[in-house]
Amino acid sequence: TASAHNAGVTLPRPLGRLKLENLHYCTPGTSQPLLSKIGFGVEPGQTCGVIGASGSGKTTLCRLIVGALRPSLGHVRLDGAEVWNWPSDELGQHVGYLPQQVELFPGTIAENIGRLRDIDSEAVIAAAQFAGIHEMILRMPNGYRTEVGPHGVRISRGQRQRIALARALFGDPPLVVLDEPNTGLDSDGETALFNVLQQLKEQGRTVVLVTHQINLLRTADHVAFIQDGSLSKFGTRDEVLSALNGQPRRIPVAPVIREQIAANEPGNLKAAE
């Protein structure tokens, strides 16, 4: 299919309507799918939690959604348009992505948050404030001009994670994909993360949230349970968590997730909202 860019058409800024249609992905050169028959939709203002055991395909799903991988079969659509039909520079403005393995670029904190584009100080600071790290950055040796990356100032894993979160929020993208966003965070960082999730919802953004922490699903409208590369269950948060908690023998779930589901019955999650 010819891309909209090649056809000389500039697509409007999307609202964030995400649709996955019969999604399959095989590693190039192999026929064994890492993901198969994945299909669900997320509307603007909704959060979809993605849970499953390690190695079930959650990170691959995230990379397909943000256009880092191309499906072997099926479609990822953003406001009806195939993700692969968006020019990469435009898609990057519409999709915020926090990968599971965070890497900072060699450069300043401002350059990292601003994705190495020409520095827009107002937008960079707005993203840092949204992520709850503006004050933390100001306390660093050179503030936003502090050099990070392989040869920069040594920062903690949690600080690196929160800078990467600000990078995902930069430019107010309508679709935000977060893969294990609480990795390495202390209690203050987790509180800031939950505030971000609440604000994204209030602002009408579409959020895909991969997590092993069931308590982070308090903002989720729907939950997708991925098992061995397939969509085992999809429904409202309470439906899916209740089903997983009620069928321990029939549905294999990572022990850490099962313990948390048992401790966070849907009623308890609702009471915490």
N, C-alpha and C positions, 0 to 999 in steps of 0.2 A: 504494500500500500504506500502510495506516495505520501510523504509527510506534509502537514499543513504548511510547514516552513518552506519546503521546496515548491509548493503550489503558490507561494507568495501570499499566504493568508496568515494573519496574526490572530490567534485565538484570544478571546477576552479572558481576563483574570477569572479563574474558576471559583465557584462557591465552596468547593471541597467535597462534592458528591462522589464517593468512591464505590466502584462496582467491580468485583472479581467474577469472571465468567469461565467456568470449567478449566481452571488453571492447572497446567502441568509443567513440571520443570525437570529436565534430565541434565546432568553434567555433560558438557560437550564431549562426544566420543563414546558415550555410554548409552545404554537403553534402559537402565534401571532408574525410575523416577525418584527424585528426592521429595517431590510434591506431586499429588495427583487429585484431580476432580475437586479442586477448591473453588467454592463459589459462595459469595455473600456480599451484602452491600452495607455501607455506612453513610448516613445522611449528615449534612452540615449540622454541627451542634451536638453530634453524638460521639460517644467514646466506645470503641470496641476493644475489649481486653482479649489478648491471645495467650492461652496457657497450654502447657503440655510438657512432657518430659524433655530433658536435654537431648538434643539430636533428633527431635521429632520433625524439624523443618521450619521452626518459627523464624529464625534469622533469614533463611532463604526466602520465606514469604515476605518479610520486610524489604529485602533487597529487590524483589520483583515489584513490589508496590511503588517503590521510589524510583524505579527505572534503572537500577544498577545492574540488574540481570534481565535478560529477555526471555519470556516464556517459551517453552518448547511447543506448547499448545495452549489455546485459550487467550483471554484478554484481561488486561488491567485498564480500567477506564476512569478518567478523572473528568467529571461533568460530561460524560458521554464520549469524550475523545480518548483514543488509545494513548496511553502514557508515552509510548514510543514515537508518537506523532508530534509530541511537543519538542521543539528545539531544546537541547540540554540547558542552555543558559536561561531560557524562559522557565523550564520545569523547575530549575533550582530556586527560582524566586517564589514558586508556588508550593513547594514541598520542603518541610523541615525534617531533618533526619538525624537522630541520635543513634549511632550504631552500637552494637554490643561491645566491640573493641574500639575504644576511643583513642584517636591519635591527634595530637596538636601539630599544626604546621610550624616549621621554623619561622619565627617572626614574633611580633608583639601580640599581646592579648587582644588588642583592638583589631588587628589584622585577622586573628583567628575567629573572633566573633563575627566580623564582617565578611568572612569567607574569602579573604584575600582580594576583595574588590576595592575600588577607591574608597577611602575611609569616609563614611557618613557618620560623623561623631554622634549626632542626635539619635540615629537608628541603632548604633552600637550600644550607647548608654541605655536606651530604652529596652533593648534585649537583655542587657545585664541586670537592669532593675527588675524586669519581668522574671528572670531566673533567680532573683534574690541574691546576686553576688556583687552588686555595685560597690557596697561598702567594703567587701573583702578585697576587691581589686584596688580600691583607693589606698588600702593599707600595704600594698605590695611596693617594692623598692621604687619603681617608676610608674606606678599606677597603670593606666591603660597602655603605656609605652613599655611596660615590662616585657622583656624577651622571654619566650617560652619555647617549647619544642626540645629536640635532642640536645641542643647546645645552650639552652636558656636557663633561667632560674629553676631550681628544683622546687617542684610543687607537689602536693599530696595527690593521691589518686582521686580523692573526693573533690579537690579543687579543679583537677583536670576534667572530671565528669561534669561539674557545674559550668565550666567555661564552654564545654561542648554542648550542654543544654542550651545555654544562651545563643550559641551558634545556630542551633536548630530553630530557635524562636526568632532569629534575626529576620527583619522584613515582614513580620506578621503573616507567615504563610498560611493559607486556608487549610492545608493538610499537614498534620504533624505525626511522624512515625517515631516512636520511642521504643528501643530494644533494650530491655533491662535498665531503665534509667536510674534506678536507685543503687547501682553498683558502686561500692566504695563510699557511699554517703554516710555521714554521721547523723545524729538525730535532728540537728538544725537543717541539714541538707535535705533530709526526708520530709521535714515539715514544709520547706520551701518548694519541694517537688510537688507535694500534694496541693499546695496553693496554686502552683502553675496549672495543674490538671483541672482544678476547679475554675480558674480564670479562663482557660481555653474553652471550656464548656460554655461558660457564660457569654463568651465572645462569639459563639457560633462556629467555632473551628471543628474540623473533623480530626479525631485522634485515634490512632492505632497504638495500643499499649501492650507490649510483651512484658510479662512479669511473672516471677515466681512468688511474689508477695501478694497474697490474696487481699490484704487490707488496702492495697492501692486500687483495687477494683471498685472502691466505693463510688467513684465517678463514672463507672462503666454502665452503659445502657444494655449492651450485648456482650456476650463472651463467646469466643471461638475456641474450642478444644481440639488441638491438633494431635493426632496419634499416628505414628509411623508414616508421616507425610500426607495423611488424609484428614479431611475435616470430619472428626468423629461426632462432634456435637456443636450446634450453633443455636443460640436463642437468647432470651433475656438473661441478664446476670443471674437472677434468682433461680430461673429454670435450670440453667446449666449447672450451677453450683449445687443445687439440691439433688439433681440427677447423679452427679459425681459422688456426692456424699452418701447417697442411698444405695449405690450399686458397687461396693468395693471389690467384689470378686469379678464382676463382669467387665469392669472398665479399669485397666491398669493405669494408675496415675503415680507420678513421682511421689515418694513418701513425704517429702517436705511440703508438697502441694496438698496431699491428702490430710496431713495434720492441720494445716492452716484452714482448709475448708471445714474440717470438723470444729475447729475453734472459732471460725467466723461464719456461723450459720447465716443465711440471708437475712434473718430477722435482726441479728446482731449488727450486720453491715448497715441495715436501714436505720437502726437506732443511732449509729455513729454519724449518719449523714446530717 
